[in-house]
Amino acid sequence: MTAFDAVLFDCDGVLVDSESITNRVLCTMLNESGWAISQEECTRDFIGKTVRSQAAVIELHTGKPLTDAWMAEFYERRNTALRAELVAIDGALEAVKQIHELCGGRIACASGADRAKVEMQLEQVGMAAYFEGLVFSGHEMPRSKPFPDVYLAAAQALAADPAQCLVIEDTVTGVQAGVAAGATVWGYFPSDQGHASSEQLLDAGAACVFGHMGDLPAMFDAVRKAAASPTGGDGYEHEIQ
């Protein structure tokens, strides 16, 4: 057992409470385009995925092509709503500050979302300085999540072995991406707004799940201390609620 060299955070649903906002806008626009999809169905079918990756499904249900103009309108309406409503996940800002200090600055944000959105959100909630130059977007990779490309790019930028990286994720798709990169993944499962059950996150490969971002620094520090202990131990349990 060794301590983690770096921590790689997902953004939406982990650092910022954006997913309900984004999915509300997406659901509205899909309904306007002719797909009578509910908010619950939209969240279930699109969470953790890029809209463009679901183009064939959208076109099947709307009977219309997913055009650049439609995507541009989606981004505009989404960003307007995010600027008006976005807040940080409870406890996330302090967790980022502490993990940044514990890791000597070796943290990154690796998201499946477009870079403009990620950087806007981090700036809006006061986290941008902690990820300066270390924001990675799946839109800029050959493949987005659930493939590992964005996490591998983040680890490489930090000169960290992916096997010595800790990934923080809240969706099955994201957990799969972190596991595929060879990292250890901890699943964030807030009981009031989780998008995947703790069982689903564990089944996807998460080493443990936890329910509040404020718990993360103590969990991380416990692993670090366990790694330095002659008796070893992993420093966490499979479910921490």
Secondary structure, 3 states (H helix, E strand, C coil): CCCCCEEEECCECCCECCHHHHHHHHHHHHHHCCCCCCHHHHHHHHCCCCCHHHHHHHHHHHCCCCCHHHHHHHHHHHHHHHHHHCCECCCHHHHHHHHHHHCCCCEEEEECCCHHHHHHHHHHCCCHHHHCCCEEEHHHCCCCCCCCHHHHHHHHHCCCCHHHEEEEECCHHHHHHHHHCCCEEEEECCCCCCCCCHHHHHHCCCCEEECCHHHHHHHHHHHHHHHHCCCCCCCCCCEEC
